[in-house]
């Protein structure tokens, strides 16, 4: 009777997902709390797959969103689009983006002639754009909204970024509401941290 009760509890909690699942579930000393956490994780996977179906027209195991999908989500365009692809995405929790830095970037013409270095503020902007992709996907129609900086804190630059480097943006949510979010971001090149910071972003509807 005890085992039957636990199985019924698990099945009841999984029903909260609202869709049928195809899988094999093993439970050891489970309870409502752990069951609900499982449902939350399954819901994140479901949400990610739904978003990929909407924005990612070309199926790929290597990326969550390619550049075309990114442009369907955020309004930024060349030369101010600073994310090439999204590699990992846990809705409402974290995101990992990537940018290849090439000598053709327009800012290298003046920063600095003969000694090209990517401006630190653009690294911060790149992290913010990756974070914006994560935040806007909390909304039903992300293309109708835009994320603005509300504050930037604890920013540190640890190493110059040069042409040929590949930036890896890693952002995680500290707090999240529908229109206001706080995130922490780190940027890496070849596994070495080059920049970090905390961001507050405000989501508002676009006027046009």
HELIX and SHEET records of a PDB file:
HELIX    1   1 UNK A    2  UNK A   14  1                                  13    
HELIX    2   2 UNK A   15  UNK A   17  5                                   3    
HELIX    3   3 UNK A   32  UNK A   55  1                                  24    
HELIX    4   4 UNK A   67  UNK A   73  1                                   7    
HELIX    5   5 UNK A  106  UNK A  109  5                                   4    
HELIX    6   6 UNK A  120  UNK A  136  1                                  17    
HELIX    7   7 UNK A  142  UNK A  144  5                                   3    
SHEET    1   A 6 UNK A  85  UNK A  90  0                                        
SHEET    2   A 6 UNK A  94  UNK A 100 -1                                        
SHEET    3   A 6 UNK A 166  UNK A 176 -1                                        
SHEET    4   A 6 UNK A 180  UNK A 189 -1                                        
SHEET    5   A 6 UNK A 192  UNK A 205 -1                                        
SHEET    6   A 6 UNK A 145  UNK A 157 -1                                        
END                                                                             
